[in-house]
Amino acid sequence: MPPMSRNLSYPKAMARRHVLSLLGFMLAYACLAAVSMRERDAVTLSTLFWPPAGVLMAALMLSPPRRWCIWMVLAATMHIAIGIVVGERPLAVALVFAVTDLLFCGAVASLWRWRAHAADTLATLRAALWFIVLLAAGSVGGGALAALGLRAVDASASAEHWYVWSLAGFVGCIITTPAILAWSRFRPRALAEQNMLHLWIGLIAAFALLAGTNIVFNNPPKGPHFVWHDGFGMSYGPLLFVAIVALAWGAAGSSLVVAGLALLAGSYTLSGMGPYANIAHFSGEPLLAVQGFLGCAALLSLVTTALSADREQALKRTAALTRQLEAALHVSGQVAWEYRRAEQRLSWLGRLPYGIEVPDGPMSLDDWLARVHADDRDRVRAWLHTGADSYALRRLRLRIRGADGGFHATEMAGSAMSQVPDRMTGLMGTAVDDAQYQGLP
């Protein structure tokens, strides 16, 4: 039975964690909302960037539905208050945007939890794509809802620029939500398990990304052109390093770098610098244009991280299955083998008796035959090549040189394999000490 003191301290630790989560949520939401409310669209009164939606969405995705009311009430209260005080919105307009935000985040989080196996992670390609689809559809629906709500409270409001809210909500969530989800699962011991080569590659790529972005954006529209600014193509060059960081550092590191990229590109654009603020080449709203760039960076990071995580999980599953198979073969006294006819290579799993050497990787047929008794080599070669013409189980007895220099009787059993429909590509089977089969005909 666990100590009584431990049972009593657990609820206190959980309560302290909940309090810290609430305080962190309020601080992050309020600060991001106050900054965002300073930059609004003159027509729709919508903010031009809106990362607080990503904070609320992450809170809903991380919490059970019974706790959603707390997050929504806090978010709505801060949204309306900051909208009135900082954004100078009328109360009716502030209510429209707050309700739209709640419906948008609640709908995406609900549908996400409905299909997601792990509600707090985006570390699989299936989960990442499902999140992107939901977020895109929710952003479009939220933009339309915000436009209709504004028309309801103000008949003179135009619904023509509904996409302003949609773009701000989508980019704010695609950057902020994955970062919060990734760091909520981060454990300090992960740093100790980090591959040092990957750590340095990620560090170099992150530095190259931020340095390249700084070079591209740190160029006033009327200043000397150190880099090409005719169009926006040059700004996408550093995004190559986003994929490298995602592969090297995973979700936590790549989301942090994307957030730094957003801060760097957004601050330069707000200052009237960089390709998206260059009025000679762009006549629209610079902050909306730069969000397209940041959205591409976040999508690239999210998908690359998911692909890398899927591959890593597949490798772990393969390694676990290989260990289990090796243990089963060891207990049964057998080894597994595979022969690829086109490559003329043999692969072995397990260890043969009598110290017979079997490499960990594939070996050429000639190298294998060099270990076989000279009188058996032609039979073995013929058996491997003619055996691929039928799926029937075939057996062959042969003699193989052991560590003592002598030849030991072994039996190979196998049948044809086909990796392409209706096309034999080789054989696979098992080998065992022939002494076990001395009584067989």
Secondary structure, DSSP 8 states (H G I E B T S, - for coil): ---HHHHHHHHHHHHHHHHHHHHHHHHHHHHHHHHHTTSB-TTT--BS--THHHHHHHHHHHS-GGGHHHHHHHHHHHHHHHHHHTS---HHHHHHHHHHHHHHHHHHHHHHHHH-SSTT---SHHHHHHHHHHHHHHHHHHHHHHHHHHHHH-TT--STTTHHHHHHHHHHHHHHHHHHHHHHT--THHHHTS-HHHHHHHHHHHHHHHHHHHHHH---TTS--SS--SSSGGGGGGGHHHHHHHHHHHHHHHHHHHHHHHHHHHHHHHTT-SGGG-TTT--S-HHHHHHHHHHHHHHHHHHHHHHHHHHHHHHHHHHHHHHHHHHHHHHHTEEEEEEETTTTEEEEES--STT----SS-EEHHHHHTTB-GGGHHHHHHHHHHGGG--S-EEEEEEEE-TTS-EEEEEEEEEEE-SBTTB--EEEEEEEEGGGGTT--
